[in-house]
């Protein structure tokens, strides 16, 4: 009996060495390497996958940079958000206009790791003074409708009574809607104080009932309306109670 061998030839792992040849009579069967093929396919798939587009956000009324940064977990807080979008926002971070599209978490070459960014973000939230958004200034049409609406808003702030209908009715009777109307023929004109503007206010009345924050020019439509309504409120309770010369 032949002596037993003490060492066995290690079994060859043909599928992980490259290309293996298996004898089948006189033919040789070439087997592809499965591991290499799988790895190559994975690399190709990864290379073909497009990079994720940066997240964006469109500003709505009432937003502040700090609110947007907090709700969307922006690294670096509102300061980073402002710096990344400074070209769109302008020089004042408090003035952000509805409709502006912001880029969130813009990539840069020196971007810190996520962990350090989170620590910096927590620190900034403690120490930074959040900018308050400036209220958007309301705009009005430069016509009779816009002048009346602007006057009503000022009157509401000052507690002066009056309605759109009451103002419009008296304006049409007094001046037909012409802010430069002037009466040069009545007793006031004879006394040297002609009635002027949309609601035909004389200079002494305009001065006495002028509403702070409006123009000092009695021909100014908004200043003229608010002064006249202030006078009518004192004399008649409201411009709504005026239905003739006053």
Secondary structure, 3 states (H helix, E strand, C coil): CCCCCCCCCCCCCHHHCCCEEEEECCEEEEECCHHHHHHHHHHHHHHHCCCCCCEEEECCCCCCHHHHHHHCCCCCHHHHHHHHCHHHHCCCCCCCCCCCEEEECCCCCCCCCHHHHHHHHHHHHHHCCCCCCCCCCCCCCCCHHHHHHHHHHHHHHHCCCCCHHHHHHHHHHHCCCCCCCEECCCHHHHCCCCEECCCCECHHHHHHHCCCCCCCCCCCHHHHHHHHHHHHHHHHCCHHHCCCCC
